Amino acid sequence: MVKLPKEMQKKEKSKPTRPQATKKREGQQFASRQMRRRMQQQGINMDQIDATRVIIESHDKTLVIDQPEVILMKQMGQEMYQIIGDAEEYASGEFTIEDREEVESVEPTEESISKPVITENDIMLVAAQAKVDKKEANAALIDSDGDIAKAIIYLKNKP
């Protein structure tokens, strides 16, 4: 076997045993795995927030970013937000929340206010625990908005 000169021996020993990936892939999400590991070692936690719109208001202008990529980074009790997206700039009086079509004032209606559903089993349970008839148990459940425990306590403490 032929011995190589020392310069060539060192080069051969310093070769990596496996090929190392150094290319950045296209369409990569909010950080590479290696970057996330390094940030975790430094005590930085990263979370991606599913946001549909970001609005930044200042004294003289308003920036609106539709469909942004928002990343929350937490480090030592502080929160940092990284926002990626195309911003539309508006003058200070040009863009207001009332002008947006997506925001509607929601007022409770009779349909949205739901009444508690009182079942026969609830009435029987309250009647058995409080040792009263079903009519009294039903009235107590209605008064307590369907809260079984409140109805039983009310009936037991009733003179």
C-alpha positions in Angstrom: 0.0 0.0 0.0 1.3 3.4 -0.9 1.4 6.1 1.7 0.0 9.6 0.8 1.8 12.8 1.6 0.7 14.4 4.9 -1.2 17.2 3.2 -3.4 14.8 1.4 -3.9 12.6 4.5 -5.3 15.5 6.4 -7.8 16.3 3.7 -9.0 12.8 3.5 -9.6 12.6 7.3 -11.4 15.9 7.4 -14.1 14.8 5.0 -17.5 14.5 6.5 -18.9 11.0 6.8 -22.3 12.0 5.5 -23.3 14.8 3.1 -24.5 17.9 5.0 -27.6 19.6 3.6 -27.1 23.4 3.3 -29.8 24.3 0.7 -32.9 26.2 1.8 -36.1 24.5 0.6 -38.7 26.5 -1.2 -42.0 27.1 0.6 -40.5 26.5 4.0 -42.7 27.3 6.9 -42.0 29.9 9.6 -38.6 28.5 10.6 -36.4 25.6 9.8 -36.1 22.8 12.3 -32.5 23.7 13.1 -33.5 27.3 13.8 -36.3 26.3 16.1 -34.0 24.0 18.0 -31.5 26.8 18.5 -34.2 29.2 19.6 -35.5 26.6 22.1 -32.1 26.2 23.5 -32.0 29.9 24.1 -35.4 29.9 25.8 -37.4 31.3 22.9 -40.7 29.7 22.1 -42.3 30.2 18.7 -46.0 29.7 17.8 -47.7 30.5 14.5 -51.0 32.4 14.9 -53.8 31.9 12.4 -54.7 35.5 11.6 -56.9 36.8 8.8 -56.1 40.5 9.1 -53.6 42.7 11.1 -54.3 46.4 11.6 -51.6 48.8 12.8 -52.8 52.3 13.6 -50.5 55.3 14.2 -51.2 59.0 14.5 -50.9 59.8 10.7 -51.7 56.5 9.0 -53.2 53.0 9.2 -51.6 49.9 7.9 -53.9 46.9 7.0 -52.3 43.5 6.2 -54.7 40.9 4.8 -53.9 37.2 5.1 -50.7 37.7 7.1 -48.3 35.1 8.5 -48.0 36.0 12.2 -45.5 34.4 14.4 -45.5 34.9 18.2 -42.1 34.6 19.9 -42.0 34.4 23.7 -38.7 35.0 25.5 -38.2 35.9 29.2 -41.8 36.9 29.7 -42.0 39.1 26.7 -44.0 38.6 23.6 -42.7 39.6 20.1 -44.9 39.4 17.0 -43.4 38.9 13.6 -45.9 39.8 10.8 -45.2 38.9 7.2 -47.5 40.1 4.4 -48.4 42.9 2.0 -49.6 46.1 3.7 -52.1 48.6 2.4 -51.6 52.1 3.7 -54.4 54.5 4.5 -54.5 58.1 5.7 -55.5 58.6 9.4 -59.1 59.4 8.7 -59.5 57.3 5.6 -59.8 53.9 7.2 -62.0 53.3 10.3 -63.4 50.1 11.8 -67.0 51.2 11.0 -66.1 51.3 7.3 -65.1 47.7 7.1 -67.7 45.4 5.6 -66.6 42.4 7.6 -67.3 43.9 11.0 -70.9 43.9 12.0 -72.3 44.8 15.3 -73.8 41.7 16.9 -76.7 42.4 19.3 -78.3 39.6 21.2 -81.7 38.7 19.8 -84.5 36.5 21.2 -83.3 33.6 19.0 -79.6 33.9 20.2 -80.6 33.9 23.9 -81.2 30.3 24.7 -83.4 29.1 27.5 -82.2 26.1 29.5 -83.7 22.7 28.5 -85.2 21.0 31.5 -85.6 17.3 31.1 -87.9 14.9 32.9 -84.8 13.3 34.5 -83.7 16.7 35.9 -87.2 17.2 37.5 -87.2 13.7 39.0 -83.7 14.2 40.4 -84.6 17.5 42.0 -87.9 16.1 43.4 -86.1 13.0 44.9 -83.2 14.9 46.4 -85.4 17.7 47.9 -88.3 15.3 48.8 -90.9 17.4 47.0 -93.4 16.7 44.2 -92.6 17.1 40.5 -94.5 20.4 40.1 -92.5 22.1 42.9 -89.3 20.7 41.4 -90.1 22.0 37.9 -90.9 25.4 39.3 -87.6 25.5 41.2 -85.7 24.5 38.1 -87.4 27.2 36.1 -86.6 29.8 38.8 -82.9 28.7 38.9 -82.5 28.7 35.1 -82.1 25.0 34.9 -79.4 24.8 37.6 -80.1 21.5 39.4 -77.9 22.1 42.4 -79.3 25.6 42.9 -82.9 24.2 42.7 -82.2 21.5 45.3 -80.6 23.9 47.7 -83.5 26.3 47.3 -86.1 23.6 48.0 -84.2 22.2 51.0 -83.9 25.6 52.6 -87.5 26.6 51.8 -89.6 26.8 55.0 
